[in-house]
Amino acid sequence: QVHLVQSGGGLVQPGGSLRLSCAASGLTFNRYVMGWFRQAPGKEREFVGAIGRGHHTYYADSVKGRFTISRDNAKNTVWLQMNSLKPEDTALYYCAADQSIIVSSYRDYSQYDYWGQGTQVTVSS
């Protein structure tokens, strides 16, 4: 059974940093594309970024240059490092995994099979 367990998150002031972790089990991690999404109240879930099997990374324009995704296949873990946080980054953040997804679908949350439980990130002074 596949599990994605998230940690990190919390309250941070604008301009601050946070790092989210997503630990996977029950799957062959290096075969999976890992995505990060977020959902703010009253809004649709939106793509934040993804890291492919070959460690190539892809980001939403809104976070490019501020957020970094990395993975360690030996630890079955993916991270989302968030710097220069803004109030508009406030949302519930989710990690997601899929084995067969293609690059053109990375931004489509409906294409991912497995999801973490979500972790709240609040950016406020």
Disulfide bonds with the S-S distance in Angstrom:
Cys22-Cys95 2.08
